[in-house]
Structure formats: C-alpha cells, structure tokens
Amino acid sequence: MGISLRKKFIYFVIPKTGSATLRKALSPYVDIKRPTQHFSEHVPIRRFLESQHSSLAEEFFKFSFVRNPYDRLYSGFQQDLLAAYKLKHWEAAKKPIFDKIGENFNRYIEEYVTVADIRNDPFWVCFCPMNEFTHRDGKISVDFIGKAERLWDDAKKLETLLDVEFLQTEDLNVRDASRAPLKYVKHYNRRSIEIVNEIYAEDFQYYGYDILSPQAFPK
C-alpha cells in the first residue's frame, strides 16, 4: 500500500497488477507503506477502514490498478511457485503444495485456490478478488482505476491528477515484459477457465474484461 500525507493520496495496491513498478515510481511521495499488520502491503478497502488511518479515506485521492483476471492468476501462480523455494516464511505454506503437484498450474487452481481463504489469508493474497480493493457493497470506492495493460499511459494520467512526477523506473518483477492481454491464457484448461469465470465474475463486470468461453479450451 502507499499513502502520501504530503500529496494526499492512497494507493490500494492489488498484487500482480504492475504494483512493484508503480510502488517504485511513487516511492518519493509515500510516507506510509504498511498501515496494517494483516495483508500489510496489499490492504483491501474494508481492512483499511478498520485501521488507525481510516479517516484519510474521506479526504485523500484513492486509486488502484487492475489486470485481466486470467493473466493475473497465472502471474500469481508463478510468484507463489518462486516464493515457495526462495522465501523462508513462505515455505511452510507453499512448498508442500509444489512438492506434490510440481509446476501444474491447473491443479493449483482447481485443488488449492478454490478452497483457500483468498480474501483473508495473506498467503493467498495474489488470488484475492480485485474488487476487494476498489469496491464496497458493489459500489466503487476509489477515484481512479488504471489498468496494467496500459500501465504507463494510465500512470501519466495519474501524474496529472496527483500533481506528482513519477520516479523513472523499468518494469519490475516481470517475466514477460509485453503488455499484451491474455499472454498467459495458453496455460489454462477448461476447468480453470470455469473457476476463474465464477470466482472473479465481479472483477470481469466492474473492470470491463471479456469473459472467455470454457468450451474454447481443452479438458
């Protein structure tokens, strides 16, 4: 998360939406990075409104960035796979899973994401629906929503809105630097598409992403 007391903005950081890049670009202006202990960097709106900084939401400019749910989930899978073997505090939560299923993305979605507490367990934050960070009770609660697919174009709009100049930075934490949509959809099978369509139905609706037909994918 990023809160600027000087520029009066709140960045609700959704994981796997270009957030590492944006946080770096905004870093000269950020005064508070972890306003809560739970979900620390990625704080949904309802949790933020329970924090000691909740009053800032009334007067500060609030924004977030989103990403096509299909690409976001595969990117989250990649991050979890890496963290399971690279980050000590993630080992207990994730290494036993990948030791069992290997790099099988579709098993990860069907056998684990579907039963995980993706809204409350910080080890599953990459799979938390994006609207948890931008909406409350079906209504938008932020002032600006950018898209990862046009990251720098929307960042330029945000510079004007916030009256800031972003720190120049390259794209961070990126395996495939292209901003092309659906660049990871080739990894999906029919059941995984069905699951994503169901769990993230509101994300597709709120952010205008097209829902793919499961029938177009192999079983």
N, C-alpha and C positions, 0 to 999 in steps of 0.2 A: 504494500500500500504506500501511497505517497501523499503527505499532507504538507502544504506550504502555508505557514502562518503569515508570511510576507505577501505572497501573491493571492492568498485566499482561494486555494483550490484543494480538492480532494480527488485523488486518482484511485478509483476502485480497481485494483489490479486482478484481472482474471488470468489464471495461468494458461500458458500455451497460446497466447494471442499477440506475440511480439513484445511481451512485457519486459523482458530483460533489456531489450533495446530501448524501450520507452523510459524505463526507470533510469537508465544511464543518461539519456538525453535530458531528463528533467532533474537530475541529481543536484545541480547547483541551487535549485529552489526549494528542495524538500527538507523540511525541518523534523518531521515525524515519519518514520518508516514502519514501525511496528506498534500500532495503537492498542492492540490486544495481545494477550498471550496465545489465545486459540486462533489458529489459521494465520497467525502473525503477519505474513506478507500478503496473504490473499484473504481479505476480510469481507464476507458478504454484508450487504447493507443491514440486515437485521441484527447481525453481531455488532456492527459498528454503532448502531443506535442504542446498544446496551453498554457501550464503553463510556469512559470518562470524557471522551471528546465528542459525544453525540451532538452537543449544541452547535457545533461547527457546521453541521449539515444544513442548518437553516439559512445561513448567510454565505457559505462558500460555494464556489462553482464546482460542480461534481461531474466527473466524466469517466468513461471506461472505453476499452476496445474489445471487440469480439472477433470471432473467426468461424468459418464454416465448421459446423459440428463434426463432420466426418474427418476432416483434416486435423482438427483439434484433438480428437480422441486418439488418433494414431500417434500424434506427436506426444500425447500424454503417456501412451504405452511405451514409446521409445525412452522417454525420460525415466519412467519407473524401472525399466529394464537396466538402464545405466546406473541409476541410483542404488539398485539392489546390490550391486557389486563394487560400487565406488564410495558410497556414503555409509559410514558405520551405523548411524542412527536409523537408517532405512533397512538395514539387513534383516532384522527380525521380522519386519512387516512384509517384505517383498522377496527376499532371496529364496525362501522355501517354495514360493509360488513358481518362480522361474526355474528353479532346480527341477521342478516337476513337469512343467509344460514347455520349457525351452523358450524359443522366440515365437511362440504360436500366438499371434495377435487375436485371432478369432476365439480361441479358447479363453484367453484372458478376459475378453468382453463377455462372453456367454457364461463362464463359470465363476467369475470373480466380480466384475463391475456390476453385474445385475443383482448381486446380493450384498455388496459393500454399502456402507453408510456414506454415500458420496456427498451428502450435504453437511455432515458433521464430523467425519473422521479426517483429520488433516493429512493422513497418509493417502487419501483418495481425492485430494483437493483438485487434481487435474481433471477429474471427471464430474465435478460439481456443475450442475446446470448454470449457464452463464447468466440467466435472468435473476439468479440469487444475488448478483452483484449490481444489477441495474433496475430491478423492478420490485415493487411491494404490492401484494394483493392484485396482481395483474396490471398495475399502473406503473408507468415509467417514473423513476425517482432520481434520474441523473439529467444533466443539462446537455450533454453531448455524448454520442456513441460513435466512435470510429471503428474502422474495420481493418483487420490485419492484412487483408488482401490489397489494400491501398494505403498501407501504413504511413508512408511519408507524405502523401498528398493530404491525408486527414491530419497528420501531425502539423503540417503547415497551417491548416485552418485553426488548429488548437493554439498554435503560437499567437495568432492574432487575437483569439478570444481571451487568452490568459495574459496577453501583453508580456510575453517572455521570448527569449531566443534560445532554442534548444541547443544543448551541447552537441557538437558534431561527433558522431559515432558510427561505426559499422554495425551491420546486423549481428546481434549476439545470440548465442545459444541456438544456432540454426544449422541443420544438416543439409537441407535443400534451400538455397538462398532465393529461389524463384518465388514470386508472389502469385503464381498461377493457382487458381482454385482447384480443389479436388485432386491435388497431386499425389495423395496417398490412397485414394479410393480403390486402387487396384489390389490392395491388400485385404479387402473385405469379401466375406461370403454373404450369402443371402440372409442367414440368421442374424449376423452382426448388423446388417443394414436395418432389419426389422427392429432390433433392440434400440439402435440409435434413434430411429424414427419415433419410437414410443417414448423413450426416456427424455428426449430433447425436443419433443413436439412444440413446446412453448418457445424454445430458442429459435427454431425454424420460423415460427409465426412472428415473433417480435422483431427479428433482425432481417427478415426477407430472404433467407436462404432457401433454395429449392430442395424439396424432399425427393430423394431418389426412389425408384421402384425396386423392391427386393427381387422381383422377377427378372431383372436385368443382370443378376449376379448368380454365380454358381452355388449349388447347395454345399 
